[in-house]
Amino acid sequence: MAVSTKKCEVMPKPKILRLYLCTWNVGTTDPPDGLTELLGLGKPYNMLPDIYGIGLQEVSTGDPDAEENKWTKALTRCLGVAGFVRIKIVRMQGLLSLAFVKREHLMSYEHIESERSKAGMGGWWGNKGGVSIRFDVNGVNLIMVNAHLAAHMDNAMERIEDFFTILDTQKFRDKDVDNILDHDYVFWMGDLNFRLDGLTRSQVEKEIAAKNYNALLKKDQLLKCKDKGMIFTDFEEGPITFAPTYKFDPDTDIYDTSEKQRVPAWCDRVLWMVHEDSFQNLDLSVKQLYYKSLPSFTVSDHKPVVTEFQFPVFPHPPNPPVVTFQVPSSCRLKHDMDIRYTYRTNPELSSSSWDWIGLYKTDFSTVNNYLSYKYAVSNVEGRDKPNVVVTWKQKDLPEKAGKYVLCYISKVKDTLMGMSSEFEILP
């Protein structure tokens, strides 16, 4: 948790960010053809959230790795077109989490990390557990946890054990935080697998038909355990005004008709916690704008749950970028291009000859989307390096006219340390 020791007579006007979270147990299925509704993209760019956090459970373990599986490609493509860059991805067996931010504010995010916690088979197996993505934005830190806890009606205590396994095993490099709960903002989502106690299938279906959700929520294991202080102490959850999201016959809106006739339940949840007094000159708070399921998605036996939050951060990043570029406003095809950059000494991340500068189209969706690259000049002396010149030869420049940017990437965890202004390559 970042605690400010500086006194400020005038509290700066905060910047209000919006975070969109989506949790979905996809039941080893492929992504549907359309993701616009899932991601809330049917609106103008300036009305879209600043950050997307997507937590999937039961992604097919037969799919390729985190970068190449179908869900990653579909989500990255869809959000990339909408103006977002994927800043982190983490996978542990069927658990997959992705974080995206608006491309125009990419340099506001730093200290991006991920962690994994295995909770299956006493911590030996990753079929259950949690993955997380954390980062700093304008000097305030935030973490998004995606968890898949123990299944079955009678395993509430195992779910609580899984929760504490995740808390106890995740540690971070950032100097301001040691664990999940130290973060200024904590968002926890996933298939938490808590069920409804002491109700028959017919009783639950009758209350669902009447939309009498409050009667059912009195039997919700998660709320009961939380009220007893057994789990999610100091966390909040918004009002649940949607039908139970588990368990459906795939490709239908009909609750489980298999031999097991599972009792419907709110397995898929999002909770949050905020350290309101982390800073003397910024009051932290979280406002939930909505909390709902998306029943139109039927490919899985779970319904996705989405929510959006708004919360304040400082108006600007605490430090300028480590690398600043000087690029021409335009250049010509089939000509060499000289660019200059200044490297400001960074005590946390030293420069290396393995750092690199990537050339990107302005609509790039990950740092892996570079068209070409050059290795940077190392800074072994540990001093600022002004006006370093790098020449892009004609053969390394795009063959088509268009608008482009340069990004300076550290060899350490692909950390973005600088991004140029947009420039145009003319015919």
C-alpha positions in Angstrom: 0.0 0.0 0.0 1.5 3.3 -1.1 1.4 5.8 1.8 2.3 9.4 1.2 4.4 11.2 3.8 4.1 14.6 2.1 1.7 17.2 3.4 -0.3 19.1 0.8 -2.2 22.2 1.7 -4.3 22.0 -1.5 -5.6 18.7 -2.5 -5.1 18.2 -6.3 -8.1 17.6 -8.4 -8.1 13.8 -9.0 -8.4 12.0 -12.2 -11.4 9.7 -12.3 -10.7 6.4 -14.0 -13.2 3.7 -15.0 -12.5 0.0 -14.8 -14.5 -2.7 -16.6 -14.3 -6.2 -15.2 -15.6 -9.4 -16.8 -15.5 -12.8 -15.1 -16.6 -15.9 -17.0 -16.2 -19.6 -16.6 -16.1 -20.5 -20.3 -16.3 -24.3 -19.9 -13.5 -25.1 -22.3 -15.5 -23.5 -25.2 -14.2 -21.3 -28.0 -15.0 -17.6 -27.9 -18.3 -16.6 -29.6 -18.2 -14.8 -32.9 -19.3 -11.4 -31.4 -17.6 -9.9 -28.2 -19.1 -6.4 -28.4 -21.8 -7.0 -25.8 -19.4 -9.0 -23.5 -17.0 -6.0 -23.5 -19.6 -3.2 -23.5 -18.1 -1.8 -26.7 -21.3 -0.5 -28.3 -20.6 3.2 -27.5 -18.3 6.1 -28.5 -14.6 5.8 -27.5 -14.8 8.6 -25.0 -17.5 6.8 -23.2 -15.5 3.5 -22.9 -13.7 2.6 -19.7 -10.0 3.4 -19.2 -9.1 -0.2 -18.1 -10.4 -3.6 -18.9 -9.7 -6.6 -16.6 -10.9 -9.9 -18.0 -10.8 -13.1 -15.9 -11.7 -16.4 -17.5 -11.9 -19.8 -15.9 -11.8 -23.3 -17.6 -10.1 -22.1 -20.7 -9.3 -25.3 -22.6 -5.9 -26.7 -21.4 -5.6 -28.2 -24.9 -5.3 -24.7 -26.4 -1.9 -23.0 -27.0 -0.2 -20.9 -24.3 -1.4 -17.6 -22.9 -0.3 -15.5 -26.0 -1.6 -17.8 -28.7 -4.9 -19.3 -27.5 -8.2 -18.4 -29.1 -9.5 -16.4 -26.3 -6.4 -14.2 -26.1 -6.4 -13.6 -29.8 -10.1 -12.8 -30.0 -10.1 -10.4 -27.0 -6.9 -8.6 -28.1 -8.1 -8.2 -31.6 -11.5 -6.8 -30.5 -10.1 -4.4 -27.9 -7.2 -3.4 -30.1 -9.6 -2.2 -32.8 -11.5 -0.3 -30.1 -8.3 1.6 -29.1 -6.8 -0.5 -26.3 -3.4 -2.0 -25.7 -2.9 -5.3 -23.8 -0.5 -4.5 -21.0 -0.4 -7.9 -19.3 -1.5 -11.5 -19.6 -1.2 -14.4 -17.2 -2.3 -18.0 -17.4 -2.4 -21.0 -15.0 -3.9 -24.0 -16.6 -7.6 -23.1 -17.2 -7.3 -19.6 -15.5 -6.6 -16.7 -17.9 -6.4 -13.0 -17.0 -5.8 -10.1 -19.4 -5.5 -6.4 -18.7 -6.0 -3.7 -21.4 -5.7 0.1 -21.2 -6.5 3.0 -23.5 -3.6 3.4 -25.9 -3.5 7.2 -25.4 -2.8 6.8 -21.7 -0.4 3.9 -21.9 2.5 5.7 -20.3 0.5 6.3 -17.1 0.9 2.6 -16.2 4.0 1.2 -14.6 5.3 -1.6 -12.3 3.1 -4.1 -14.1 3.3 -7.6 -12.6 1.4 -10.9 -12.5 1.3 -13.8 -10.0 -0.1 -17.3 -9.8 -1.3 -19.4 -6.9 -2.0 -23.1 -7.1 -4.7 -24.4 -4.7 -5.7 -27.7 -6.2 -4.6 -30.9 -4.5 -3.2 -29.1 -1.5 -1.3 -26.5 -3.6 0.2 -29.0 -6.1 -2.2 -28.5 -9.0 -3.3 -25.3 -10.8 -6.8 -26.4 -11.7 -8.0 -24.3 -8.8 -6.4 -21.2 -7.3 -5.9 -17.7 -8.6 -3.9 -15.4 -10.9 -3.5 -11.7 -10.5 -2.4 -8.6 -12.5 -1.3 -5.5 -10.6 0.1 -2.1 -11.7 0.5 1.5 -10.7 -1.5 4.2 -12.5 -0.7 7.8 -11.8 1.0 6.9 -8.5 -1.9 4.7 -7.1 -1.6 0.9 -7.2 -4.3 -1.6 -8.1 -4.7 -5.4 -8.3 -7.2 -7.6 -10.1 -7.4 -11.2 -8.9 -9.1 -13.9 -10.9 -9.9 -17.0 -8.8 -11.4 -20.4 -9.4 -12.2 -21.9 -6.0 -13.1 -25.5 -4.9 -16.3 -26.9 -6.4 -19.3 -28.8 -5.0 -22.0 -27.9 -2.6 -20.4 -29.1 0.6 -16.9 -27.6 0.1 -17.4 -24.1 1.5 -14.5 -24.6 3.9 -12.2 -25.7 1.1 -13.2 -22.6 -0.8 -12.2 -20.5 2.2 -8.9 -22.4 2.3 -8.3 -21.7 -1.4 -8.9 -18.0 -0.8 -6.3 -17.8 2.0 -3.8 -19.9 -0.1 -4.0 -17.2 -2.8 -3.5 -14.4 -0.2 -0.6 -16.2 1.5 1.3 -17.1 -1.6 1.3 -14.0 -3.8 4.3 -11.7 -3.3 5.3 -8.7 -5.5 8.5 -6.9 -6.5 7.0 -3.4 -6.2 8.5 -1.7 -3.2 5.2 -0.3 -2.1 3.4 -3.6 -1.7 4.2 -7.0 -0.4 0.9 -8.9 -0.9 -2.6 -8.6 -2.5 -4.2 -6.8 0.4 -1.6 -4.1 0.6 -2.8 -2.6 -2.7 -4.7 0.7 -2.6 -7.5 -0.8 -4.8 -8.2 -4.6 -4.7 -10.7 -6.2 -7.1 -11.4 -9.9 -6.8 -13.4 -11.8 -9.4 -14.0 -15.3 -10.6 -15.9 -18.6 -10.3 -15.9 -18.6 -6.5 -18.2 -21.6 -6.5 -20.2 -20.7 -3.4 -23.7 -22.3 -3.5 -27.1 -21.9 -1.9 -27.6 -23.8 1.4 -30.6 -25.9 2.3 -32.8 -25.3 -0.7 -34.2 -27.7 -3.2 -34.0 -27.3 -6.9 -37.7 -26.6 -7.2 -37.6 -24.0 -4.4 -34.8 -22.1 -6.0 -36.4 -22.2 -9.5 -39.7 -20.9 -8.0 -37.9 -17.9 -6.4 -36.0 -17.2 -9.6 -39.2 -17.2 -11.7 -40.6 -14.6 -9.2 -37.3 -12.7 -9.3 -37.3 -13.0 -5.5 -33.5 -13.0 -5.3 -33.3 -11.5 -1.8 -34.9 -14.7 -0.4 -32.3 -16.8 -2.1 -29.4 -14.6 -1.1 -30.2 -15.3 2.5 -29.0 -18.8 1.8 -25.9 -17.8 -0.2 -22.8 -19.4 1.3 -20.5 -16.5 0.3 -22.6 -13.9 2.0 -23.1 -16.1 5.1 -19.3 -16.8 5.4 -18.5 -13.1 4.9 -21.0 -12.0 7.6 -19.2 -14.4 10.0 -15.8 -12.9 9.1 -14.5 -16.1 7.6 -13.7 -14.7 4.1 -13.5 -11.4 2.3 -13.2 -9.3 5.4 -13.4 -5.6 4.5 -14.4 -6.4 0.9 -17.6 -5.0 -0.6 -20.0 -6.5 -3.1 -22.7 -4.6 -5.0 -26.4 -5.6 -4.9 -27.1 -8.8 -6.8 -30.1 -8.1 -9.0 -29.6 -10.8 -11.6 -30.5 -14.5 -11.7 -28.0 -17.2 -10.6 -25.3 -17.6 -13.2 -24.7 -21.4 -12.7 -25.5 -24.1 -14.0 -27.1 -24.1 -17.4 -27.3 -26.6 -20.2 -24.8 -25.3 -22.8 -26.4 -23.4 -25.7 -29.6 -22.8 -23.7 -31.1 -20.6 -21.0 -32.3 -23.7 -19.1 -30.8 -24.7 -15.7 -29.1 -28.1 -15.5 -31.3 -30.9 -16.7 -28.6 -33.6 -16.3 -29.0 -36.4 -13.8 -27.3 -34.3 -11.2 -29.9 -31.5 -11.4 -27.6 -29.0 -9.8 -29.2 -26.3 -7.8 -28.7 -22.9 -9.4 -26.3 -20.6 -7.6 -24.3 -17.3 -7.9 -20.9 -18.9 -8.4 -19.6 -16.0 -10.4 -18.9 -12.9 -8.4 -16.9 -9.6 -8.2 -15.9 -8.0 -4.9 -13.6 -5.1 -4.1 -11.7 -3.4 -1.2 -10.2 0.1 -1.0 -7.7 1.6 1.5 -9.4 5.0 1.7 -6.7 6.6 3.7 -3.6 5.5 1.7 -2.7 9.1 0.9 -2.9 12.4 2.9 -3.7 14.4 -0.3 -6.0 12.0 -2.1 -9.2 10.4 -0.8 -9.6 6.9 -2.4 -13.0 5.5 -3.1 -14.8 3.1 -5.4 -18.2 3.6 -7.0 -19.8 0.7 -8.7 -21.8 1.8 -11.8 -23.5 -1.5 -12.4 -23.2 -5.2 -11.7 -25.0 -7.7 -14.0 -24.9 -10.9 -15.9 -25.2 -11.3 -19.6 -27.7 -14.1 -20.2 -27.5 -13.9 -24.0 -24.2 -15.8 -23.9 -25.1 -19.5 -23.9 -21.9 -21.3 -25.1 -20.9 -22.2 -21.5 -22.8 -23.6 -18.5 -22.0 -20.3 -16.7 -23.2 -16.8 -17.6 -20.6 -14.1 -17.7 -20.8 -11.4 -15.0 -19.6 -7.8 -15.8 -19.3 -4.7 -13.7 -17.9 -1.2 -14.1 -16.3 0.9 -11.4 -15.0 4.5 -11.2 -12.3 5.6 -8.8 -9.9 8.5 -8.3 -6.1 8.6 -8.9 -3.7 11.4 -9.0 -4.0 13.7 -12.0 -0.6 12.8 -13.5 2.1 10.1 -13.2 4.5 10.9 -10.4 7.5 10.8 -12.7 8.2 11.7 -16.3 9.0 8.8 -18.7 12.5 7.4 -18.5 12.9 7.8 -22.2 11.7 10.8 -24.3 11.8 10.7 -28.1 12.4 13.4 -30.7 10.9 12.3 -33.9 10.2 14.2 -37.1 6.5 15.0 -37.8 6.9 13.2 -41.1 9.4 11.5 -43.4 9.3 9.8 -46.8 9.2 6.3 -47.9 12.4 4.8 -49.2 14.5 7.2 -47.1 16.5 6.6 -43.9 15.1 8.1 -40.8 17.1 9.4 -37.8 15.4 9.6 -34.4 16.7 10.9 -31.2 15.9 10.0 -27.6 17.0 11.0 -24.2 17.5 8.4 -21.4 16.9 9.7 -17.9 18.7 7.6 -15.3 16.3 5.3 -13.5 17.4 3.9 -10.1 14.8 1.0 -10.4 15.6 -0.1 -13.9 19.0 0.3 -15.5 19.5 0.6 -19.3 20.9 -2.3 -21.2 22.2 -2.9 -24.7 19.4 -5.5 -24.8 16.8 -2.8 -24.5 15.1 -2.2 -27.8 13.1 0.4 -29.7 10.1 -0.9 -31.7 8.4 0.7 -34.6 4.6 0.3 -34.5 1.5 1.3 -36.4 -0.5 3.7 -34.2 -3.2 1.1 -33.7 -0.9 -1.5 -32.1 -2.5 -3.8 -29.5 0.5 -5.3 -27.7 4.2 -4.5 -27.5 4.7 -7.7 -29.6 3.1 -5.9 -32.6 6.3 -4.1 -33.7 7.0 -3.9 -37.4 10.8 -3.6 -36.9 13.2 -2.8 -34.0 16.6 -1.5 -33.1 18.6 -2.3 -30.1 19.1 0.7 -27.8 22.4 2.2 -26.6 23.3 0.9 -23.2 23.8 3.3 -20.3 26.4 1.4 -18.3 27.8 4.7 -16.9 24.5 5.3 -15.0 24.2 8.9 -16.2 21.5 10.6 -18.2 22.1 10.2 -21.9 20.7 13.1 -24.0 20.2 13.0 -27.7 21.1 9.4 -28.5 20.7 9.0 -32.3 19.3 5.8 -33.8 19.0 5.5 -37.6 16.2 3.5 -39.2 17.5 2.3 -42.6 15.1 2.3 -45.5 15.0 -1.5 -45.5 13.7 -1.5 -41.9 10.9 1.0 -42.5 7.4 0.2 -43.5 6.6 -0.2 -47.2 3.3 1.6 -46.9 2.6 5.2 -46.0 0.8 5.7 -42.7 1.0 6.9 -39.1 3.4 5.3 -36.7 5.0 5.5 -33.2 8.1 4.3 -31.5 8.3 2.6 -28.1 11.3 2.0 -25.9 11.1 -1.4 -24.3 13.3 -2.6 -21.4 14.6 -6.2 -21.5 13.3 -6.5 -18.0 9.7 -7.9 -18.2 9.1 -6.0 -21.5 8.7 -2.8 -19.5 7.6 0.2 -21.6 9.9 3.1 -20.7 9.0 5.6 -23.4 6.7 6.2 -26.3 7.1 8.8 -29.1 4.5 11.1 -30.4 2.7 10.1 -33.6 4.6 10.7 -36.9 3.7 10.1 -40.5 5.5 8.3 -43.3 4.6 9.9 -46.5 4.6 8.4 -50.0 
